[in-house]
Amino acid sequence: MALFKKRTVGKPGEWYYCLEHKKVEEGPDCPAKDRFGPYASRQEAERAMETAAERNVDWETDPRWHDRQEGPPPN
């Protein structure tokens, strides 16, 4: 008996952005490894790549995510 059921049909109102096909889809039509989501609206899913880029910039410039050590680097 499987512990997890494979989810083949999305819930109405769940939106995803497919990285493989570069399109918005309602419900998970493509494998999880190829999509972002779920999003609450089609408009949010349409902005998935912009949102990811903004989050990457936030992460890259957040000092909490970059450990700084005082003094010279270890030998």
Backbone as a chain_set.jsonl record, in Angstrom:
{"seq": "MALFKKRTVGKPGEWYYCLEHKKVEEGPDCPAKDRFGPYASRQEAERAMETAAERNVDWETDPRWHDRQEGPPPN", "coords": {"N": [[0.844, -1.182, 0.0], [0.631, 2.156, -0.894], [2.116, 4.994, 0.618], [1.717, 7.587, -0.085], [-0.579, 9.153, -2.204], [-0.514, 9.556, -5.677], [-1.01, 12.641, -7.016], [-3.061, 13.531, -9.497], [-4.864, 15.301, -10.561], [-5.5, 18.723, -10.418], [-6.649, 21.118, -7.987], [-9.549, 23.136, -8.477], [-8.847, 26.448, -9.348], [-6.183, 26.444, -8.632], [-3.153, 27.533, -9.816], [-0.385, 27.15, -11.99], [2.996, 27.615, -13.143], [4.516, 26.362, -15.907], [7.729, 25.343, -16.388], [8.915, 23.941, -18.415], [7.235, 24.142, -20.696], [6.817, 26.797, -20.696], [4.442, 28.18, -19.941], [1.276, 29.094, -18.468], [-0.751, 27.064, -16.43], [-3.808, 25.585, -15.36], [-4.208, 23.691, -12.555], [-2.084, 20.869, -11.863], [-0.637, 19.971, -14.594], [1.837, 19.259, -15.609], [4.881, 17.555, -14.519], [6.027, 17.957, -11.099], [8.702, 18.743, -10.914], [9.022, 20.403, -13.047], [7.647, 22.774, -12.703], [6.409, 25.86, -11.231], [4.582, 26.815, -8.35], [1.694, 26.031, -6.296], [-0.229, 28.875, -7.403], [-2.461, 31.485, -6.397], [-3.899, 32.833, -8.311], [-4.337, 33.28, -11.868], [-2.938, 35.477, -12.804], [-0.881, 35.792, -10.911], [0.561, 33.451, -11.426], [1.363, 33.988, -14.027], [3.307, 35.857, -13.562], [5.376, 34.396, -12.5], [8.125, 33.919, -13.222], [9.202, 36.494, -13.005], [8.718, 36.982, -10.293], [10.356, 34.995, -9.171], [12.876, 35.937, -10.008], [12.979, 38.389, -8.624], [12.974, 37.436, -5.985], [15.388, 36.047, -5.991], [17.217, 38.165, -6.212], [16.685, 39.465, -3.796], [17.538, 37.464, -2.022], [20.269, 37.241, -2.707], [21.224, 39.685, -1.891], [20.756, 39.833, 0.795], [22.11, 40.166, 3.91], [21.866, 38.348, 5.993], [21.991, 35.842, 4.894], [24.528, 35.415, 4.12], [27.425, 34.439, 5.417], [29.796, 36.202, 7.172], [33.126, 36.277, 7.958], [35.314, 37.442, 10.421], [38.574, 38.777, 10.116], [41.554, 37.165, 8.66], [41.219, 34.676, 6.023], [40.757, 31.167, 6.813], [43.544, 28.863, 7.041]], "CA": [[0.0, 0.0, 0.0], [1.423, 3.379, -1.006], [1.897, 5.971, 1.674], [1.266, 8.838, -0.684], [-1.277, 8.986, -3.463], [-0.072, 10.462, -6.717], [-2.052, 13.602, -7.327], [-3.092, 13.708, -10.942], [-5.77, 16.384, -10.921], [-5.377, 19.873, -9.536], [-7.87, 21.696, -7.446], [-9.956, 24.323, -9.218], [-8.295, 27.678, -8.818], [-4.733, 26.347, -8.451], [-2.472, 27.889, -11.047], [1.031, 26.8, -12.024], [3.763, 28.041, -14.31], [5.312, 25.24, -16.391], [9.05, 25.775, -16.843], [9.222, 23.203, -19.639], [6.445, 24.673, -21.811], [6.781, 28.26, -20.53], [3.042, 28.627, -20.004], [0.469, 28.979, -17.26], [-1.744, 25.997, -16.528], [-4.642, 25.398, -14.177], [-4.008, 22.314, -12.116], [-0.735, 20.412, -12.204], [-0.581, 19.12, -15.779], [3.211, 18.807, -15.804], [5.507, 17.066, -13.287], [6.411, 18.984, -10.124], [10.059, 19.216, -11.178], [8.968, 21.33, -14.174], [6.672, 23.856, -12.516], [6.325, 26.695, -10.035], [3.206, 26.964, -7.917], [0.525, 26.669, -6.889], [-0.532, 30.289, -7.2], [-3.882, 31.698, -6.147], [-4.56, 33.379, -9.492], [-3.623, 33.168, -13.141], [-2.023, 36.614, -12.903], [0.305, 35.476, -10.108], [1.316, 32.429, -12.151], [1.974, 34.641, -15.185], [4.47, 36.602, -13.065], [6.228, 33.454, -11.766], [9.544, 34.127, -13.499], [9.558, 37.795, -12.421], [8.738, 36.787, -8.846], [11.562, 34.228, -8.859], [14.028, 36.827, -10.189], [12.969, 39.331, -7.497], [13.377, 36.701, -4.776], [16.819, 35.77, -6.111], [17.931, 39.399, -5.88], [16.531, 39.644, -2.349], [18.394, 36.487, -1.344], [21.67, 37.563, -2.972], [21.614, 40.924, -1.213], [20.394, 39.738, 2.209], [23.309, 39.822, 4.677], [21.614, 37.213, 6.884], [22.257, 34.594, 4.196], [25.938, 35.346, 3.766], [28.26, 34.464, 6.614], [31.043, 36.949, 7.048], [34.054, 35.96, 9.02], [36.267, 38.506, 10.71], [39.978, 38.385, 10.037], [41.976, 36.502, 7.43], [40.594, 33.361, 5.793], [41.485, 30.058, 7.453], [44.565, 28.199, 6.186]], "C": [[0.887, 1.242, 0.0], [1.087, 4.33, 0.13], [1.34, 7.275, 1.135], [0.572, 8.532, -2.004], [-0.723, 9.988, -4.457], [-1.239, 11.361, -7.102], [-2.023, 13.891, -8.818], [-3.955, 14.877, -11.38], [-5.626, 17.511, -9.919], [-6.717, 20.322, -9.01], [-8.265, 22.896, -8.3], [-9.387, 25.574, -8.549], [-6.817, 27.603, -8.479], [-4.059, 26.592, -9.792], [-0.987, 27.597, -10.91], [1.684, 27.434, -13.246], [4.664, 26.882, -14.695], [6.614, 25.776, -16.97], [9.429, 25.111, -18.167], [8.527, 23.835, -20.846], [6.331, 26.196, -21.787], [5.368, 28.812, -20.705], [2.37, 28.402, -18.655], [-0.547, 27.869, -17.481], [-2.541, 25.918, -15.228], [-4.58, 23.931, -13.795], [-2.636, 21.837, -12.551], [-0.738, 19.445, -13.395], [0.806, 18.512, -15.971], [3.8, 18.341, -14.469], [5.981, 18.208, -12.388], [7.785, 19.548, -10.401], [10.091, 20.275, -12.277], [8.036, 22.512, -13.951], [6.902, 24.63, -11.228], [4.858, 26.753, -9.656], [2.89, 26.031, -6.774], [0.433, 28.15, -6.535], [-2.039, 30.434, -7.062], [-4.623, 32.219, -7.372], [-3.695, 33.177, -10.737], [-2.581, 34.281, -13.261], [-0.745, 36.376, -12.095], [1.172, 34.456, -10.833], [2.01, 33.027, -13.376], [3.238, 35.402, -14.795], [5.498, 35.691, -12.379], [7.715, 33.708, -11.988], [10.029, 35.464, -12.937], [9.67, 37.678, -10.901], [9.993, 36.03, -8.426], [12.804, 35.109, -8.977], [14.123, 37.829, -9.038], [13.434, 38.651, -6.211], [14.865, 36.357, -4.815], [17.649, 36.993, -5.75], [17.857, 39.652, -4.377], [17.466, 38.711, -1.587], [19.862, 36.861, -1.507], [22.144, 38.795, -2.222], [21.27, 40.926, 0.273], [21.612, 39.302, 3.028], [23.098, 38.649, 5.637], [21.949, 35.88, 6.23], [23.716, 34.42, 3.805], [26.762, 35.5, 5.031], [29.535, 35.241, 6.335], [31.914, 36.599, 8.246], [35.019, 37.12, 9.178], [37.684, 37.957, 10.562], [40.294, 37.667, 8.74], [41.295, 35.138, 7.258], [41.409, 32.254, 6.439], [42.455, 29.404, 6.489], [44.162, 26.812, 5.839]], "O": [[1.799, 1.353, 0.82], [-0.066, 4.453, 0.545], [0.588, 7.975, 1.813], [1.069, 7.752, -2.816], [-0.49, 11.145, -4.111], [-2.315, 10.886, -7.466], [-1.047, 14.441, -9.33], [-3.776, 15.39, -12.484], [-5.629, 17.28, -8.71], [-7.771, 19.95, -9.525], [-7.391, 23.606, -8.799], [-9.448, 25.722, -7.329], [-6.239, 28.61, -8.071], [-4.365, 25.928, -10.783], [-0.405, 27.777, -9.84], [1.026, 27.746, -14.239], [5.496, 26.458, -13.893], [6.609, 26.562, -17.918], [10.19, 25.68, -18.949], [9.147, 24.039, -21.889], [5.82, 26.807, -22.725], [5.118, 29.743, -21.472], [2.839, 27.624, -17.824], [-1.128, 27.74, -18.558], [-2.012, 26.154, -14.142], [-4.862, 23.047, -14.605], [-2.082, 22.358, -13.519], [-0.832, 18.232, -13.209], [0.933, 17.382, -16.442], [3.282, 18.689, -13.408], [6.297, 19.296, -12.871], [8.021, 20.73, -10.147], [11.092, 20.977, -12.421], [7.668, 23.19, -14.91], [7.502, 24.133, -10.275], [3.986, 26.741, -10.525], [3.772, 25.297, -6.327], [0.947, 28.603, -5.512], [-2.8, 29.601, -7.555], [-5.841, 32.067, -7.469], [-2.491, 32.937, -10.652], [-1.477, 34.056, -13.758], [0.348, 36.72, -12.545], [2.396, 34.588, -10.849], [3.118, 32.619, -13.723], [4.14, 35.569, -15.616], [6.413, 36.197, -11.73], [8.487, 33.712, -11.029], [11.153, 35.553, -12.443], [10.601, 38.21, -10.297], [10.626, 36.385, -7.431], [13.693, 35.034, -8.129], [15.214, 38.093, -8.531], [14.2, 39.23, -5.44], [15.53, 36.375, -3.779], [18.665, 36.879, -5.063], [18.857, 40.014, -3.757], [18.11, 39.121, -0.621], [20.622, 36.803, -0.541], [23.336, 38.936, -1.947], [21.477, 41.937, 0.945], [22.097, 38.183, 2.859], [24.071, 38.018, 6.05], [22.168, 34.888, 6.926], [24.095, 33.401, 3.228], [26.79, 36.57, 5.64], [30.254, 34.962, 5.375], [31.47, 36.63, 9.393], [35.48, 37.704, 8.197], [37.938, 36.79, 10.859], [39.456, 37.56, 7.844], [40.853, 34.529, 8.231], [42.623, 32.388, 6.596], [42.23, 29.386, 5.279], [44.892, 26.114, 5.136]]}, "num_chains": 1, "name": "protein.A"}
